Amino acid sequence: MDGAWIALLLTLKVAGCATAINLLLGVGIGYAMAHGRFPGRDLLDAALTLPMVMPPTVLGYYLLVLIGSHGPIGGWLLAHFGIRLIFTWQAAVIAAAVVSFPLVFKAARAAFEQVDPQFEDAARTLGIGETAVFFRVSLPLAWRGILAGLLLAFARALGEFGATLMVAGSIAGKTQTLSIAVYEAVQAGQDDIANFLVAVTSIACIAVLLSAGRLVPGRVPART
């Protein structure tokens, strides 16, 4: 059972790091896409949303090609810094971040698009720069939708399996996340460990989904 707790802690670390990455990338790109008008915008939006519909094993293969020891990114890091990403917990973070990115990006873009542009224009007329407009006007008005997307992305990262297995493998105590540990326990006939891991994962995901549902913009709380 000790291995189950190790897998749980590793999964929380991986999901937390992946969500932090998506907080920066998803919010930044979502804001740019909500305000930008340029040729190929729809195509870029489709490409950024692709991980949501693409099979995780296919994403894992692409990541393997990119960050593997002979890939353009992985090979460069290995040659210049001696960093080997493949089959590490950092690779699991990358996989989880890529798979869950569309959830943050789409939520952030929708939240920023719902911000009344008159508020932003009023701030600009007062001489406030674009960075200040973002942090003092746009972000405070869009934070509920963004946080809902982050919670959903965290839940998705908790359950990531296919891409993670492709690039990080299943090394007990190092890269074996909850979903992979469940698979290994079932294959080994360890039903007690599998049941425990499934219960923990289910409770965590339900809690996240309930929290995200309460943060959806415009949702009216039920009266008691």
Secondary structure, 3 states (H helix, E strand, C coil): CHHHHHHHHHHHHHHHHHHHHHHHHHHHHHHHHHHCCCCCHHHHHHHHHHHHCCCHHHHHHHHHHHHCCCCHHHHHHHHHHCCCCCCCHHHHHHHHHHHHHHHHHHHHHHHHHCCCHHHHHHHHHCCCCHHHHHHHHHHHHHHHHHHHHHHHHHHHHHCCCHHHHHHHCCCCCCCCCHHHHHHHHHHCCCHHHHHHHHHHHHHHHHHHHHHHHHHCCCCCCCCC
